[in-house]
Amino acid sequence: MTASAGFNQLISVDPDELKFQFEVDKQSYCDLKVVNNTEHYVAFKVKTTSPKKYFVRPNTGVIQPWDSCVIRVTLQAQREYPPDMQCKDKFLLQSTIVSPNTDVDDLPQDTFNKESGRALEECKLRVVYTSPTSAQGNLDDESLKSSTRSPTRSPDDNSNQAVQRLKDERDLAVRQTQQLQQELDMLRRRRYRKGDPGFSFAFAVLVGLIGLMVGFLMNLLSSSPTT
């Protein structure tokens, strides 16, 4: 079964396309929120036509009933701009129902193989590149309209811009912390269910990373000026 981007019977995806701000020699990322719309455990897998250009984390997983998962897709730094800023890359998000309490490590190798006879749903997502110049152009247009309406600029403009930058950095730190917490919870469940001491080192590393992110977030919050 193949569905259009955005919504399947098993899962819904937001946004319905992957949009990256493209700059040469710079990475860019897009977050996809995948929601399980059923009372079943649903496994998913992300595929792309250009696997060397993108880093998907996680690219495979299991979502509990009525739960959700955030997938971060990172566009690796590219050396040159694509012709006319057009991108023909495609992503495919496959989903299927699995047994209750199934962990991602327990998935059979043929889980997402159509020949296995398992019912699969597929959601196709296209890729869109935007340029910083076009974004800046939109900002310039808004600034021109504002200056036309009000010739006198506020002396607080620079401080407002600084506050906005701090808010953007804070929001990024929050998203990264939430993603690390999600991976920590998943690792904790695997460790307790399987009783495997081999998880202890990775578990400790994730705890340390989350601690660093929380500390960074607290510094941002404490240094944010009030508006």
DOTOR-455625 format. One record per residue (C-alpha): residue number from 1; residue in one letter; x, y, z. Coordinates in steps of 0.25 Angstrom, whole numbers, plus 5000, padded with zeros to 4 digits. Example, Ala and Ser with C-alpha at 12.3 -4.5 7.8 and 13.67 -1.06 7.14 Angstrom:
<1 'A' <5049 4982 5031>> <2 'S' <5055 4996 5029>> 
This chain:
<1 'M' <5000 5000 5000>> <2 'T' <5006 5014 4996>> <3 'A' <5000 5026 5002>> <4 'S' <5003 5041 4998>> <5 'A' <5012 5049 5007>> <6 'G' <5007 5054 5021>> <7 'F' <4997 5043 5025>> <8 'N' <4995 5028 5025>> <9 'Q' <4985 5019 5033>> <10 'L' <4996 5015 5042>> <11 'I' <5005 5028 5044>> <12 'S' <5004 5042 5041>> <13 'V' <5016 5051 5037>> <14 'D' <5019 5065 5039>> <15 'P' <5024 5073 5031>> <16 'D' <5020 5066 5018>> <17 'E' <5033 5070 5011>> <18 'L' <5047 5071 5015>> <19 'K' <5052 5086 5014>> <20 'F' <5067 5089 5015>> <21 'Q' <5073 5103 5015>> <22 'F' <5084 5100 5005>> <23 'E' <5098 5106 5007>> <24 'V' <5111 5101 5001>> <25 'D' <5120 5094 5011>> <26 'K' <5110 5095 5022>> <27 'Q' <5101 5084 5028>> <28 'S' <5086 5086 5029>> <29 'Y' <5075 5078 5036>> <30 'C' <5060 5075 5036>> <31 'D' <5052 5069 5047>> <32 'L' <5040 5060 5044>> <33 'K' <5030 5056 5054>> <34 'V' <5024 5042 5052>> <35 'V' <5011 5039 5060>> <36 'N' <5006 5025 5062>> <37 'N' <4991 5027 5060>> <38 'T' <4987 5013 5065>> <39 'E' <4986 5004 5077>> <40 'H' <4997 4995 5071>> <41 'Y' <5012 4995 5071>> <42 'V' <5017 5001 5058>> <43 'A' <5031 4999 5052>> <44 'F' <5037 5009 5042>> <45 'K' <5048 5010 5033>> <46 'V' <5054 5022 5025>> <47 'K' <5060 5020 5011>> <48 'T' <5065 5030 5002>> <49 'T' <5070 5031 4987>> <50 'S' <5083 5038 4992>> <51 'P' <5088 5031 5004>> <52 'K' <5102 5037 5004>> <53 'K' <5096 5051 5004>> <54 'Y' <5087 5050 5017>> <55 'F' <5089 5045 5031>> <56 'V' <5076 5039 5037>> <57 'R' <5075 5038 5052>> <58 'P' <5068 5028 5055>> <59 'N' <5066 5022 5041>> <60 'T' <5058 5010 5048>> <61 'G' <5050 5009 5060>> <62 'V' <5037 5004 5067>> <63 'I' <5026 5014 5072>> <64 'Q' <5017 5010 5083>> <65 'P' <5002 5011 5082>> <66 'W' <4998 5026 5081>> <67 'D' <5012 5031 5083>> <68 'S' <5021 5039 5074>> <69 'C' <5036 5039 5069>> <70 'V' <5044 5051 5064>> <71 'I' <5054 5047 5052>> <72 'R' <5065 5057 5049>> <73 'V' <5070 5057 5035>> <74 'T' <5083 5064 5033>> <75 'L' <5088 5068 5019>> <76 'Q' <5103 5067 5019>> <77 'A' <5111 5078 5014>> <78 'Q' <5112 5079 4999>> <79 'R' <5123 5086 4991>> <80 'E' <5114 5093 4980>> <81 'Y' <5100 5097 4978>> <82 'P' <5090 5089 4970>> <83 'P' <5085 5094 4957>> <84 'D' <5074 5104 4959>> <85 'M' <5074 5100 4974>> <86 'Q' <5065 5088 4969>> <87 'C' <5066 5074 4976>> <88 'K' <5061 5061 4971>> <89 'D' <5064 5053 4984>> <90 'K' <5053 5045 4990>> <91 'F' <5050 5039 5003>> <92 'L' <5041 5027 5006>> <93 'L' <5036 5024 5020>> <94 'Q' <5031 5010 5022>> <95 'S' <5022 5006 5033>> <96 'T' <5016 4992 5038>> <97 'I' <5009 4986 5050>> <98 'V' <5018 4978 5059>> <99 'S' <5016 4969 5071>> <100 'P' <5013 4976 5085>> <101 'N' <5026 4981 5092>> <102 'T' <5035 4978 5080>> <103 'D' <5048 4985 5081>> <104 'V' <5055 4991 5069>> <105 'D' <5066 4980 5071>> <106 'D' <5056 4969 5071>> <107 'L' <5051 4973 5057>> <108 'P' <5053 4962 5046>> <109 'Q' <5062 4965 5035>> <110 'D' <5051 4964 5025>> <111 'T' <5041 4973 5033>> <112 'F' <5041 4983 5022>> <113 'N' <5042 4974 5010>> <114 'K' <5030 4973 5001>> <115 'E' <5032 4959 4998>> <116 'S' <5031 4955 5012>> <117 'G' <5016 4956 5011>> <118 'R' <5015 4966 5022>> <119 'A' <5005 4978 5020>> <120 'L' <5014 4991 5018>> <121 'E' <5010 5005 5017>> <122 'E' <5019 5015 5009>> <123 'C' <5019 5030 5010>> <124 'K' <5027 5037 5000>> <125 'L' <5034 5051 5003>> <126 'R' <5040 5060 4994>> <127 'V' <5052 5069 4997>> <128 'V' <5052 5084 4995>> <129 'Y' <5065 5093 4996>> <130 'T' <5063 5108 5000>> <131 'S' <5075 5118 4999>> <132 'P' <5079 5128 5010>> <133 'T' <5078 5139 5000>> <134 'S' <5063 5136 4997>> <135 'A' <5060 5136 5012>> <136 'Q' <5068 5149 5013>> <137 'G' <5060 5155 5002>> <138 'N' <5047 5152 5009>> <139 'L' <5053 5159 5022>> <140 'D' <5057 5171 5013>> <141 'D' <5043 5172 5007>> <142 'E' <5037 5172 5021>> <143 'S' <5047 5182 5026>> <144 'L' <5043 5191 5014>> <145 'K' <5029 5190 5017>> <146 'S' <5031 5193 5032>> <147 'S' <5040 5205 5029>> <148 'T' <5029 5210 5019>> <149 'R' <5018 5209 5030>> <150 'S' <5027 5215 5041>> <151 'P' <5039 5223 5036>> <152 'T' <5045 5224 5051>> <153 'R' <5052 5211 5055>> <154 'S' <5052 5207 5069>> <155 'P' <5065 5208 5077>> <156 'D' <5062 5194 5082>> <157 'D' <5063 5187 5069>> <158 'N' <5077 5182 5071>> <159 'S' <5074 5177 5085>> <160 'N' <5062 5170 5079>> <161 'Q' <5070 5163 5069>> <162 'A' <5080 5158 5080>> <163 'V' <5068 5153 5088>> <164 'Q' <5063 5145 5076>> <165 'R' <5076 5139 5073>> <166 'L' <5077 5134 5087>> <167 'K' <5063 5129 5086>> <168 'D' <5067 5121 5074>> <169 'E' <5079 5115 5080>> <170 'R' <5070 5112 5093>> <171 'D' <5060 5105 5084>> <172 'L' <5071 5097 5077>> <173 'A' <5077 5093 5090>> <174 'V' <5063 5088 5095>> <175 'R' <5060 5080 5082>> <176 'Q' <5074 5073 5083>> <177 'T' <5072 5070 5098>> <178 'Q' <5058 5064 5095>> <179 'Q' <5064 5055 5085>> <180 'L' <5075 5051 5094>> <181 'Q' <5065 5048 5105>> <182 'Q' <5057 5040 5095>> <183 'E' <5069 5031 5091>> <184 'L' <5073 5030 5106>> <185 'D' <5059 5025 5109>> <186 'M' <5060 5015 5098>> <187 'L' <5073 5010 5102>> <188 'R' <5068 5009 5117>> <189 'R' <5057 5000 5112>> <190 'R' <5066 4991 5104>> <191 'R' <5076 4990 5116>> <192 'Y' <5065 4986 5126>> <193 'R' <5058 4977 5117>> <194 'K' <5070 4969 5112>> <195 'G' <5079 4971 5125>> <196 'D' <5091 4973 5116>> <197 'P' <5103 4979 5123>> <198 'G' <5108 4983 5109>> <199 'F' <5099 4995 5109>> <200 'S' <5105 5001 5121>> <201 'F' <5116 5009 5114>> <202 'A' <5106 5015 5104>> <203 'F' <5096 5018 5114>> <204 'A' <5106 5026 5122>> <205 'V' <5111 5033 5110>> <206 'L' <5096 5037 5107>> <207 'V' <5094 5042 5121>> <208 'G' <5107 5050 5120>> <209 'L' <5102 5057 5107>> <210 'I' <5088 5060 5113>> <211 'G' <5095 5066 5125>> <212 'L' <5104 5075 5116>> <213 'M' <5092 5079 5108>> <214 'V' <5083 5082 5120>> <215 'G' <5095 5091 5125>> <216 'F' <5096 5098 5112>> <217 'L' <5081 5100 5112>> <218 'M' <5081 5106 5126>> <219 'N' <5092 5116 5122>> <220 'L' <5084 5121 5110>> <221 'L' <5072 5122 5119>> <222 'S' <5080 5130 5130>> <223 'S' <5087 5139 5120>> <224 'S' <5074 5142 5111>> <225 'P' <5071 5157 5113>> <226 'T' <5056 5160 5117>> <227 'T' <5048 5167 5106>> 
